[in-house]
Every structure is written in structure tokens, then in C-alpha cells.
């Protein structure tokens, strides 16, 4: 328990728990207790996130009232950020809404401001002129800077502030229905633009895994750089990631994408650790290797990789992209592949939130996530708190975003093209 006398902690907090009049008041007490542990993957999951709103609730709420209510709710949580931090570390950012829509934009915290780092070309946002590098200034009538003020005041570590701030901001712009959201931006010329953005359907597989809230897992696969390089990105480590990865590798090999493979784990919060073994089995040719070690008080398990037959393996160089929101299983995979020298890691240091956990129901309907295994690299080094340091670090600034390109992805592409003469694996 990290040196804590948990019986003493329980006795100290029990009176406040008994006096709690609502579930939310009780959650604050429990979150404060769990935060004393100083580790990720401890938190209380409110029962409401398992209970999607009724169609009547969706249809009666106007877009502007939805936007402001979400922001007010999140702002109240941020003001208690030291107590709420474990909940924000939950490995899913899905909201209770059944609506699987997206505005087609991704946000990133850069120097405490919120900028667009990606815009889908087939999105309404792109059609209306929204571009990479624009600053998000308001959602509805609520200032984004004001909504994040308490978070930045309470979290001094820039890496932690980026993690929580980016997750909050991307959660705020997830549409609850087809009406979309009204967002205000500051463009590359410093001019303000207020636009009503309409969502598009997200394509993916809806997962209901154990005690986790339902979430939509997306999987993107394509060739880039004139068909020379394979590219894979998925939102969480959840089924059917391994099956889709197998199909993608075969397609890349048959299409002649022989210069390399890029696996984009930026903003990937993790998922099922065992799936990292299944993916790695396509990339490692020799037996006896492990991605890391899981250990509890009585048992030690190796995340041992069993290579697939040569016909199913990828035999070229591999680049893995990570950032400050890559967490848990994404860090285990990236760190293990780095240690085995089977991939080159490109981007910025990962979040350092890599512990194995489970979720149990509480009597009031909430659920608690708690750690059951410690995870280390094969060297014994913990990823928790440290993260994975890229082999090639790429800094993201407002200026690089305004260039309209993805500097991390481009660095990965350049590396693979320069390494195209590298001897292939056996």
C-alpha cells in the first residue's frame, strides 16, 4: 500500500463516508482516499456512466444547453482535481451516450492552450474550413481557458496537465446527438470563428468487456507514402484488434508496402494487456522473448511472445508512435518492443500509467477500479511514473501544428524511408 497504514486511513475517512448524503459526496471521499496511494488505475466509476440517457433526455436538450452543462460538470470536477484524478485515469473516455458520432477533430494541450492536432478530411469541420493548429477558445458560451484554469493551477507537472487536460477537452467535444456542437476557434491569423459543427458516424466495434463501461473501439488501417508504408491505428486494446492486425499485415504484404510499418498508439489509453502479446507475435521472429513482467504478491508472469509462422509475420522495420496520452497496455507494448529492439519509438514520452487492474461493483451501484498486478519492463524498470522515452523525440508546438502537417507521423515516415535498405528479419 505504498507504506500507508490502510486501516488507519479507513478509520480517518470513515466518518466522512458515513456522513455523505449523496453518491457524489461519497465518491469524493473514496477518491481522496485512493489518491493517497499515488498510483494510476485506482478510481471510482460512477454508476451513471453505465446507464445511457433516455431518448427523451437527448431530444429535449438543446445543443447549447448540453455544451454548457457538460462544461460546468467537468469544471466542478477539475476544482477537486487532486481527489478526482483517479477517476480520470479510467481507461475509457466514453460518455454514457449511445450516440457513436464524432466531429472528426482531435485536440491537444500545448503550453496550456487547446489546439486542433488532427482534422478528418471527410468531416463537416474540414468542409467549414477548420484546420490543424486552430485554437479552441469556447464550447457554446463557455470559455475553454476558464474551464481548464483549476486543472492547471492544481497540476504543476506539464506532462500530467497535458494528459488530463487533453482528455477532458476531447471529452467535451464528443457530440451527444446528431445536432452537433457550436465551437469557437482562433485561426492561424488570430481571427475568431464560431461554427456549428455537425458530427459523422464513427465506424468501429462496440465492446462490452466485463465491468468496464461500453465503448466503441475503432481500427484504422491503410497504406501511406505512395503505398510504400503500412499504417495502423486503433483506439483501445480490445477485441478484435489482433484479428484486424493479422488481416492488415497480410494486406500490406500483398500490396507491396515493403518500406515499413507504423503503429500509431498516440492517445491510446490501453486495454487488455494480453492483446499486446498477440500483436507482437506478428513482429517478433524468435522465441523466448517477453514484453514485460506482471507480478503480484505471490506470482510472477512473463508477457511471453510466441512468434507466428513466417507467412503471417511482418518482416520489415517497425515504427511505433506514442505521446503523453499513450498509457497502460500501449506503454507495455511500446516499451517491450523497444527493449527487444524490434521497433523504433517516435514521438513524446508516454504517460507513465501502466498497472494491471480490475473492476468490482460497490453496494451503491458505483464500481471501483483497483490495481492487482505490478508491471515492469524485462529489465525490472517500472513504466508507472516513468513512461516510455522515445528513441526519436519530436516536440509539438503551436508553430509546428500551424504547418498543417503531422510532424510525429512524418518523422516516422522519414525514418522508415531512410531505413528501407535495412536487412529484413529472418
WOTARA-V922317 format. One record per helix or strand. SS is the DSSP state (H for helix, E for strand). FROM is the first residue (numbers start at 1). TO is the last residue. If there is no record, write none. Layout:
SS/FROM/TO + SS/FROM/TO
This chain:
H/6/19 + H/23/35 + E/43/45 + H/47/50 + H/55/60 + H/63/78 + H/81/88 + E/101/102 + E/105/110 + E/113/119 + H/124/127 + E/135/139 + E/142/143 + H/144/154 + H/158/172 + E/181/186 + E/192/197 + E/200/201 + E/205/207 + E/215/217 + E/219/224 + E/229/234 + E/237/237 + H/241/255 + E/260/264 + E/271/271 + H/274/280 + E/289/295 + E/300/305 + H/310/312 + E/318/322 + H/329/339 + E/344/347 + E/356/361 + E/367/376 + E/382/382 + E/392/393 + H/398/402 + H/407/418
